[in-house]
Amino acid sequence: MLDLGRTFLQSVERSPHALALVDGDMQFTYAQWHRVILDVAEGLRKLGLSRGDRLLVVLQNRWEMATLHWACQFAGIVIVPLNWRAKPDELDYCVTDAGVKAIVYEPVCADAVMQSSAAQNVPRIGLDDAQGRTTSYDALLAERAHTGETTDANADDVSLILYTSGTTGKAKGVPRRHRHERAGALAHVAQNLYRHGERTLGVMPLYHTMGVRSLLSMALVDGLFVCVRRWNARLALESIAKHGLTCLYLVPTLYHDLLADGAFANIDTSSVKKLGFAGAPMSDGLLKRLSAAFEPELFVNHYGSSEVYTFSIDQDATKKPGSAGRAGINTRLRVVKLDAKSPDDLAPVNGEGQIIADLLGDEAFEGYWNRPDANAKSLREGWYFTGDTGYFDEDGDLYVSGRVDDMIISGGENISPVDIESVLSLHPSVDEVAVAGVKDERWGQRVVAFIKRREYVDSAALDAWCRESDLVNFKRPRDYVFVDDIPKSPVGKILRRKLSAGEYQCDDGPSASAAHHTEITKE
């Protein structure tokens, strides 16, 4: 298999004059970008980094970040991208855990870098006059003569280490080889039916698997990657219109923001033919609104992780709302019982269990970085235990119901938040909803729905809505709390633990603090 450097060379050779990268006024064709990438790769070598060394990069989605990603692939250096909002202790951990040889950062995160004691022990490459730097990014850009072979890597080298943003405990490093990354990008192209010359919005962070996949997949089809440094719905809409973007791959939260922007109706988004989402379930209500607004040719629900990029896909997300479809082209999946010790202890059809994936899949990682404890928990007999809950229906389609840790156990019943959220999302007055378990002396946990309203609605109306739905009685929320915003991670995942812990701001509208209580009746 080709390594990623040679993969990029394919696009340079096929389409040297095609537009490859845009960041504001900065634009590169493939031939121009290739020259810059080689300069940066050589600059990293001159700084003392060599094949197999790790480079920590703490940047927003700017052209320098995308360039560094590709430069590392050519140089055989392992890029370690980290959230630019990282705190000093997170930097300390990752610098030490990954054994990085240098850090690249920008002013927005300079304070954290300067406050990280571990960061002071390695060269620090600063952009835009970032404080505390030992050299500048411009020093990497010096033009150099390049002769002969331009890539030092092969397909078995490690391409990058992604640090998962786990909701509990310290982050886990996920090393992925060039062949894993290329297989994931090829699958992304195939499963989203990307054509030659597609154009996408580069807004999903390049420290997250979705952002990396967008970057790599565009190179595979000689396409355009338009950088969006920090999420702004209006800027995203303007970018779609200005550059004729053809495909979007976002988390549901960002789609929600696009539709909520007042300019949506007046900006031409007709160039977008393909929608894809991942990172979190999409509510039935948002699915319907997006389908009506974009009328896409393809609407793909992609379910995956940093560890195994693709678990499953559904190329017609609106046909069976909530379904994650079937295993991707590089993957085998099973659902095992919640207490299963073996990958052979399968859950019955429609029986909720834990989703597991075959580690022989082309996109699957081989184990966590320096974490034998995490390997022991998640890797068993050649299968990756995802920690996600779900079930297969009678048609063989997969439904993802949540996380094992998010499961609400109330009165001895296992209750998935996702089912309840899907029902409430369809109420016309509900903008966003998240369901979490809150401690209860009698029931162990109480099902509570946290609602961000589009327009006024009270608890009684929402409870009546649930009663009239097909939601079984024991899953019905016992409390409704109206909030200003639903807390989410930087990539749009609902942080239920914050809701359970009371870390939210109540909506000050009428009835905001009123909780609607009903007696649970077992069915």
C-alpha positions as CSV (number, residue, x, y, z in Angstrom):
1,M,0.0,0.0,0.0
2,L,1.1,3.6,-0.7
3,D,2.2,5.7,2.3
4,L,0.4,9.1,2.7
5,G,3.3,11.1,1.1
6,R,3.0,9.2,-2.1
7,T,-0.7,9.4,-1.9
8,F,-0.4,13.2,-1.9
9,L,2.0,12.9,-4.9
10,Q,-0.7,11.2,-6.8
11,S,-2.8,14.4,-6.7
12,V,0.2,16.6,-7.6
13,E,0.9,14.4,-10.6
14,R,-2.7,14.1,-11.8
15,S,-3.9,17.7,-11.1
16,P,-1.0,20.0,-10.4
17,H,-3.0,23.2,-11.2
18,A,-6.2,22.2,-9.3
19,L,-7.0,24.3,-6.3
20,A,-6.1,22.3,-3.2
21,L,-6.2,24.5,-0.1
22,V,-7.9,27.8,0.8
23,D,-7.5,29.8,4.0
24,G,-9.0,33.3,3.7
25,D,-6.9,35.0,1.0
26,M,-4.3,32.2,1.0
27,Q,-4.7,29.7,-1.9
28,F,-2.5,26.9,-3.1
29,T,-2.7,24.6,-6.1
30,Y,-1.5,21.1,-5.6
31,A,1.8,21.9,-7.2
32,Q,2.3,25.0,-5.1
33,W,1.2,23.3,-1.9
34,H,3.5,20.4,-2.6
35,R,6.5,22.7,-2.7
36,V,5.6,24.4,0.6
37,I,5.0,21.0,2.2
38,L,8.5,19.8,1.2
39,D,10.0,23.0,2.5
40,V,8.3,22.5,5.9
41,A,9.3,18.8,6.0
42,E,12.9,19.7,5.4
43,G,12.6,22.5,8.0
44,L,11.5,19.9,10.6
45,R,14.5,17.7,9.7
46,K,16.9,20.6,10.1
47,L,15.3,21.3,13.5
48,G,16.5,17.8,14.5
49,L,13.3,15.7,14.0
50,S,13.7,12.5,12.1
51,R,11.6,9.5,11.0
52,G,9.5,8.1,13.9
53,D,9.9,11.3,16.1
54,R,6.7,12.9,17.4
55,L,5.7,16.5,16.8
56,L,3.0,18.0,19.0
57,V,0.9,20.5,17.1
58,V,-1.5,22.8,18.9
59,L,-3.2,24.8,16.2
60,Q,-6.6,25.8,14.8
61,N,-7.7,24.7,11.3
62,R,-5.4,27.1,9.5
63,W,-3.3,26.4,6.4
64,E,-0.2,25.9,8.5
65,M,-1.9,23.1,10.4
66,A,-2.9,21.3,7.2
67,T,0.5,21.8,5.8
68,L,2.2,20.4,8.9
69,H,0.0,17.3,8.7
70,W,1.2,16.5,5.2
71,A,4.8,17.6,5.9
72,C,5.0,15.0,8.7
73,Q,3.7,12.3,6.3
74,F,6.5,13.1,3.8
75,A,9.2,13.2,6.5
76,G,8.0,10.1,8.4
77,I,7.4,12.2,11.5
78,V,4.5,11.3,13.7
79,I,2.1,14.3,14.1
80,V,0.4,14.5,17.5
81,P,-2.4,17.1,17.0
82,L,-4.0,18.4,20.2
83,N,-7.0,20.6,21.0
84,W,-5.8,24.3,20.8
85,R,-7.9,24.9,24.0
86,A,-5.7,22.4,25.9
87,K,-4.8,23.3,29.5
88,P,-1.2,23.3,30.8
89,D,-1.6,20.0,32.6
90,E,-3.0,18.4,29.4
91,L,0.1,19.6,27.5
92,D,2.3,18.3,30.2
93,Y,0.7,14.9,29.9
94,C,0.8,14.6,26.1
95,V,4.4,16.0,25.8
96,T,5.6,13.4,28.3
97,D,3.4,10.5,27.2
98,A,4.1,10.9,23.5
99,G,7.8,11.7,24.0
100,V,7.5,14.7,21.6
101,K,10.6,16.3,20.2
102,A,9.1,19.7,19.4
103,I,5.8,21.8,19.7
104,V,4.1,24.0,17.1
105,Y,1.6,26.5,18.5
106,E,0.0,29.9,18.0
107,P,-0.9,32.9,20.2
108,V,-4.3,31.7,21.2
109,C,-2.7,28.8,23.1
110,A,0.6,30.5,24.0
111,D,-0.2,30.9,27.7
112,A,-0.9,27.2,28.1
113,V,2.4,26.3,26.4
114,M,4.3,28.8,28.5
115,Q,2.7,27.4,31.7
116,S,3.5,23.8,30.7
117,S,6.7,22.7,32.4
118,A,7.2,19.8,30.0
119,A,6.9,22.1,27.0
120,Q,9.9,24.1,28.2
121,N,12.2,21.2,27.6
122,V,11.6,20.9,23.8
123,P,12.0,23.3,20.9
124,R,8.9,25.5,20.5
125,I,7.9,26.7,17.0
126,G,5.6,29.7,17.3
127,L,3.3,31.2,14.7
128,D,2.4,34.9,14.5
129,D,5.0,36.0,17.1
130,A,3.6,33.6,19.7
131,Q,5.2,34.3,23.1
132,G,7.7,31.7,24.4
133,R,8.8,30.4,21.1
134,T,12.4,29.3,20.4
135,T,12.0,29.5,16.6
136,S,9.3,30.7,14.2
137,Y,7.2,28.9,11.7
138,D,8.6,31.1,9.0
139,A,11.9,29.5,9.6
140,L,10.4,26.2,8.4
141,L,9.2,27.8,5.2
142,A,12.6,28.8,3.8
143,E,12.8,27.7,0.2
144,R,15.1,24.7,-0.4
145,A,16.2,22.6,-3.3
146,H,14.6,19.2,-3.4
147,T,16.0,16.3,-5.4
148,G,15.3,12.6,-5.6
149,E,12.8,10.8,-3.4
150,T,10.8,13.2,-1.3
151,T,9.1,10.9,1.2
152,D,10.9,9.0,4.0
153,A,7.9,7.0,5.2
154,N,6.3,3.7,4.3
155,A,2.8,2.4,4.8
156,D,3.7,0.6,8.1
157,D,5.1,3.8,9.8
158,V,2.9,5.5,12.3
159,S,1.2,8.6,10.7
160,L,-0.2,10.2,13.8
161,I,-1.3,9.8,17.4
162,L,-4.8,11.1,18.2
163,Y,-5.5,11.7,21.9
164,T,-9.1,10.8,22.7
165,S,-11.0,13.3,24.7
166,G,-12.4,10.7,27.2
167,T,-15.1,11.9,29.5
168,T,-13.4,10.3,32.5
169,G,-9.7,9.6,33.3
170,K,-6.7,10.7,31.4
171,A,-6.7,10.8,27.6
172,K,-5.6,7.8,25.6
173,G,-3.2,8.0,22.7
174,V,-4.4,6.2,19.5
175,P,-1.5,5.6,17.2
176,R,-2.5,5.0,13.6
177,R,-0.2,3.8,10.7
178,H,-0.2,5.3,7.2
179,R,-2.0,2.2,6.0
180,H,-4.8,2.6,8.6
181,E,-5.2,6.3,7.6
182,R,-5.1,5.6,3.9
183,A,-7.7,2.8,4.2
184,G,-9.9,5.1,6.3
185,A,-9.7,7.9,3.7
186,L,-10.4,5.5,0.8
187,A,-13.4,4.2,2.7
188,H,-14.6,7.7,3.3
189,V,-14.4,8.5,-0.4
190,A,-16.2,5.3,-1.3
191,Q,-18.9,5.5,1.4
192,N,-19.7,9.2,0.7
193,L,-19.6,8.7,-3.1
194,Y,-17.0,11.4,-3.6
195,R,-16.2,12.3,-7.2
196,H,-13.0,13.8,-8.6
197,G,-12.7,17.4,-7.6
198,E,-15.1,17.5,-4.7
199,R,-14.9,20.6,-2.4
200,T,-15.4,20.5,1.3
201,L,-15.5,22.7,4.4
202,G,-12.4,22.1,6.6
203,V,-14.0,22.9,9.9
204,M,-13.9,19.7,11.9
205,P,-10.7,20.0,14.0
206,L,-7.6,18.4,12.6
207,Y,-6.9,17.0,16.0
208,H,-10.1,14.9,15.5
209,T,-10.6,11.9,13.3
210,M,-13.3,13.6,11.3
211,G,-11.1,16.6,10.4
212,V,-8.2,14.3,9.4
213,R,-10.5,12.2,7.2
214,S,-11.8,15.3,5.4
215,L,-8.2,16.5,4.7
216,L,-7.0,13.1,3.4
217,S,-10.1,12.3,1.4
218,M,-9.9,15.6,-0.6
219,A,-6.3,14.7,-1.6
220,L,-7.5,11.3,-2.8
221,V,-9.9,12.9,-5.3
222,D,-7.8,16.0,-6.1
223,G,-10.3,18.1,-4.2
224,L,-10.4,21.4,-2.3
225,F,-10.1,21.8,1.5
226,V,-11.3,25.2,2.7
227,C,-9.9,26.0,6.2
228,V,-12.2,27.3,8.8
229,R,-10.1,28.2,11.8
230,R,-12.8,28.5,14.4
231,W,-16.5,27.6,13.9
232,N,-18.7,30.4,12.7
233,A,-21.9,29.5,11.0
234,R,-22.1,32.7,8.9
235,L,-18.5,32.3,7.7
236,A,-19.2,28.6,6.9
237,L,-22.3,29.6,4.8
238,E,-20.3,32.3,3.0
239,S,-17.5,29.8,2.3
240,I,-20.1,27.4,0.8
241,A,-21.3,30.0,-1.6
242,K,-17.9,31.6,-2.5
243,H,-16.1,28.3,-3.2
244,G,-19.0,26.2,-4.5
245,L,-18.5,23.6,-1.9
246,T,-20.1,20.2,-2.8
247,C,-19.9,18.1,0.3
248,L,-20.2,18.7,4.1
249,Y,-19.0,16.4,6.8
250,L,-20.0,17.8,10.2
251,V,-21.2,16.9,13.7
252,P,-25.0,17.5,14.2
253,T,-24.4,20.6,16.3
254,L,-22.8,22.4,13.5
255,Y,-25.6,21.5,11.1
256,H,-28.0,22.8,13.7
257,D,-26.1,26.1,13.8
258,L,-26.1,26.5,10.0
259,L,-29.9,26.2,9.9
260,A,-30.3,28.5,12.9
261,D,-28.3,31.3,11.2
262,G,-30.5,34.1,10.0
263,A,-28.7,34.3,6.7
264,F,-29.3,30.7,5.7
265,A,-32.3,31.4,3.6
266,N,-30.5,34.2,1.7
267,I,-27.2,32.4,0.9
268,D,-26.9,30.1,-2.0
269,T,-26.0,26.6,-0.7
270,S,-27.2,24.7,-3.8
271,S,-23.7,23.5,-4.7
272,V,-23.9,21.2,-1.7
273,K,-25.0,17.8,-2.9
274,K,-23.8,15.5,-0.2
275,L,-24.2,15.7,3.5
276,G,-22.4,13.5,6.0
277,F,-22.5,13.5,9.8
278,A,-20.7,11.7,12.6
279,G,-19.5,12.2,16.1
280,A,-22.9,12.0,17.7
281,P,-26.4,10.8,16.9
282,M,-28.6,13.2,14.9
283,S,-32.1,13.8,16.2
284,D,-35.1,12.9,14.0
285,G,-36.1,16.6,14.0
286,L,-32.8,17.9,12.7
287,L,-32.6,15.1,10.0
288,K,-36.0,16.3,8.6
289,R,-35.0,19.9,8.7
290,L,-31.7,19.4,6.9
291,S,-33.2,17.1,4.3
292,A,-35.8,19.8,3.5
293,A,-33.2,22.7,3.5
294,F,-30.5,21.1,1.4
295,E,-32.4,18.4,-0.6
296,P,-29.1,16.4,-0.8
297,E,-28.4,13.6,-3.3
298,L,-26.8,11.7,-0.5
299,F,-27.2,12.0,3.3
300,V,-24.8,9.7,5.1
301,N,-24.8,8.8,8.8
302,H,-21.3,7.7,9.6
303,Y,-20.6,5.9,12.9
304,G,-17.0,5.4,13.9
305,S,-14.2,6.3,16.3
306,S,-10.6,7.4,16.6
307,E,-9.6,3.7,17.2
308,V,-11.5,2.2,14.2
309,Y,-12.4,5.0,11.8
310,T,-15.5,3.4,10.3
311,F,-17.9,1.1,12.3
312,S,-21.0,1.5,10.1
313,I,-22.6,3.8,7.6
314,D,-26.1,4.5,6.3
315,Q,-26.2,6.3,3.0
316,D,-29.8,7.2,3.3
317,A,-30.0,8.7,6.8
318,T,-33.6,9.8,6.5
319,K,-35.0,6.5,5.4
320,K,-34.7,4.9,8.9
321,P,-34.0,7.8,11.3
322,G,-31.7,6.7,14.1
323,S,-30.2,3.8,12.1
324,A,-26.4,3.8,11.8
325,G,-26.8,1.3,8.9
326,R,-24.4,-1.6,8.4
327,A,-20.7,-2.3,8.8
328,G,-18.4,-0.2,6.6
329,I,-16.4,-1.8,3.8
330,N,-13.4,-2.4,5.9
331,T,-15.2,-3.5,9.1
332,R,-17.0,-6.4,10.8
333,L,-19.3,-5.6,13.7
334,R,-21.1,-7.5,16.4
335,V,-23.4,-6.6,19.3
336,V,-22.6,-8.6,22.4
337,K,-24.5,-8.7,25.7
338,L,-23.8,-5.9,28.1
339,D,-22.0,-8.2,30.5
340,A,-20.2,-10.2,27.8
341,K,-16.7,-11.3,28.5
342,S,-16.2,-12.9,25.0
343,P,-16.9,-11.5,21.5
344,D,-19.0,-14.7,20.9
345,D,-21.6,-13.8,23.6
346,L,-24.0,-12.2,21.1
347,A,-27.0,-10.1,22.0
348,P,-30.3,-11.2,20.4
349,V,-32.0,-9.2,17.6
350,N,-33.4,-6.0,19.1
351,G,-31.5,-6.8,22.3
352,E,-29.4,-3.9,23.6
353,G,-25.7,-4.7,24.1
354,Q,-22.2,-3.4,23.5
355,I,-21.0,-2.8,20.0
356,I,-17.7,-4.4,19.1
357,A,-15.5,-4.3,16.0
358,D,-13.0,-6.8,14.4
359,L,-9.4,-5.5,14.9
360,L,-8.4,-7.2,11.6
361,G,-10.3,-4.5,9.8
362,D,-8.1,-2.3,7.5
363,E,-8.9,0.9,9.5
364,A,-8.5,-0.6,13.0
365,F,-5.7,0.5,15.3
366,E,-3.5,-2.0,17.1
367,G,-3.7,-0.8,20.7
368,Y,-3.3,2.4,22.8
369,W,-0.1,4.2,23.3
370,N,1.6,3.3,26.6
371,R,-1.8,2.1,28.0
372,P,-1.8,-1.6,28.7
373,D,-4.6,-1.0,31.2
374,A,-6.8,0.5,28.4
375,N,-5.9,-2.4,26.1
376,A,-6.9,-4.9,28.7
377,K,-10.3,-3.3,29.0
378,S,-11.1,-2.7,25.4
379,L,-9.2,-5.3,23.3
380,R,-10.4,-8.9,23.7
381,E,-9.7,-11.9,21.5
382,G,-9.1,-9.8,18.4
383,W,-12.1,-7.5,18.9
384,Y,-12.4,-3.9,20.0
385,F,-15.1,-3.3,22.7
386,T,-16.3,0.2,21.8
387,G,-18.1,1.1,25.0
388,D,-21.0,2.1,22.9
389,T,-24.4,0.5,23.3
390,G,-26.8,-0.5,20.5
391,Y,-28.7,-3.3,18.8
392,F,-29.4,-4.8,15.4
393,D,-33.0,-4.7,14.2
394,E,-34.7,-7.5,12.2
395,D,-33.3,-6.0,8.9
396,G,-29.7,-6.2,10.2
397,D,-29.4,-2.4,10.6
398,L,-27.5,-1.1,13.6
399,Y,-28.9,1.4,16.1
400,V,-26.5,3.1,18.5
401,S,-28.3,3.9,21.7
402,G,-25.5,5.6,23.7
403,R,-22.5,4.8,25.9
404,V,-22.3,2.1,28.4
405,D,-21.4,4.8,30.9
406,D,-24.4,7.0,29.8
407,M,-26.9,4.2,30.3
408,I,-29.5,5.3,32.9
409,I,-30.5,2.6,35.3
410,S,-33.8,3.5,36.9
411,G,-35.8,1.1,39.0
412,G,-33.7,-1.8,37.6
413,E,-34.5,-0.8,34.0
414,N,-31.7,0.0,31.5
415,I,-32.7,3.2,29.7
416,S,-30.9,4.7,26.7
417,P,-31.0,8.5,26.5
418,V,-31.0,8.5,22.7
419,D,-34.4,7.0,22.3
420,I,-36.0,9.7,24.4
421,E,-34.0,12.5,22.8
422,S,-35.3,11.3,19.3
423,V,-38.9,11.7,20.5
424,L,-38.5,15.1,22.1
425,S,-36.5,16.5,19.2
426,L,-39.5,16.2,17.0
427,H,-41.6,18.6,19.1
428,P,-41.7,21.9,17.1
429,S,-40.8,24.0,20.2
430,V,-37.7,22.0,21.0
431,D,-34.4,23.4,19.6
432,E,-32.1,20.9,21.3
433,V,-32.5,18.2,23.9
434,A,-30.3,16.0,26.0
435,V,-31.4,13.3,28.5
436,A,-29.3,12.2,31.5
437,G,-29.7,10.3,34.7
438,V,-29.8,12.2,38.0
439,K,-29.3,10.5,41.3
440,D,-32.6,9.5,43.0
441,E,-32.9,7.9,46.4
442,R,-35.9,5.7,45.4
443,W,-35.1,4.8,41.8
444,G,-31.3,5.0,41.8
445,Q,-31.4,7.3,38.8
446,R,-34.2,9.6,37.6
447,V,-34.6,10.3,33.8
448,V,-34.3,14.0,33.3
449,A,-34.7,15.8,30.0
450,F,-32.8,19.1,29.5
451,I,-34.4,21.3,26.9
452,K,-33.2,24.2,24.9
453,R,-36.4,25.8,23.6
454,R,-37.0,27.2,20.1
455,E,-40.1,28.9,21.4
456,Y,-42.0,28.6,24.7
457,V,-43.2,25.2,25.8
458,D,-43.8,23.9,29.3
459,S,-43.2,20.6,31.0
460,A,-46.8,19.4,30.8
461,A,-46.9,19.8,27.0
462,L,-43.6,17.9,26.6
463,D,-44.9,15.1,28.9
464,A,-48.1,14.9,26.9
465,W,-46.0,14.7,23.7
466,C,-44.1,11.7,25.2
467,R,-47.3,10.0,26.3
468,E,-48.7,10.2,22.8
469,S,-45.5,8.8,21.2
470,D,-44.5,5.2,21.1
471,L,-42.0,5.7,24.0
472,V,-42.6,3.1,26.6
473,N,-43.8,4.5,29.9
474,F,-40.7,3.7,32.0
475,K,-38.5,5.7,29.6
476,R,-40.6,8.8,29.9
477,P,-38.7,11.7,31.6
478,R,-39.7,12.4,35.2
479,D,-38.3,15.9,35.1
480,Y,-37.9,18.6,32.5
481,V,-35.2,21.3,33.0
482,F,-35.1,24.2,30.6
483,V,-31.5,25.4,29.9
484,D,-29.8,28.2,27.9
485,D,-27.5,25.7,26.2
486,I,-26.7,22.0,26.1
487,P,-23.0,21.5,27.3
488,K,-20.9,19.9,24.6
489,S,-17.3,18.9,23.9
490,P,-15.3,20.9,21.4
491,V,-16.4,18.4,18.7
492,G,-20.1,18.6,19.6
493,K,-20.6,15.6,21.8
494,I,-23.2,16.1,24.6
495,L,-21.5,16.1,28.0
496,R,-24.2,14.3,30.0
497,R,-22.0,14.1,33.0
498,K,-22.2,17.9,33.3
499,L,-25.9,17.8,33.2
500,S,-26.1,15.0,35.8
501,A,-23.8,17.1,38.0
502,G,-25.9,20.3,37.7
503,E,-23.3,22.1,35.5
504,Y,-25.7,24.1,33.3
505,Q,-27.4,27.5,33.1
506,C,-31.2,27.5,33.5
507,D,-33.3,29.3,30.9
508,D,-34.9,32.3,32.7
509,G,-38.1,32.1,30.8
510,P,-41.5,31.2,32.3
511,S,-41.6,27.9,34.1
512,A,-37.8,27.6,33.6
513,S,-37.1,26.1,37.0
514,A,-40.3,24.2,37.3
515,A,-39.8,20.4,37.2
516,H,-42.7,18.3,36.1
517,H,-42.9,15.1,38.2
518,T,-45.0,12.0,37.3
519,E,-45.2,8.7,39.0
520,I,-43.5,5.8,37.1
521,T,-45.9,3.1,36.1
522,K,-44.2,-0.1,34.9
523,E,-45.4,-1.6,31.7
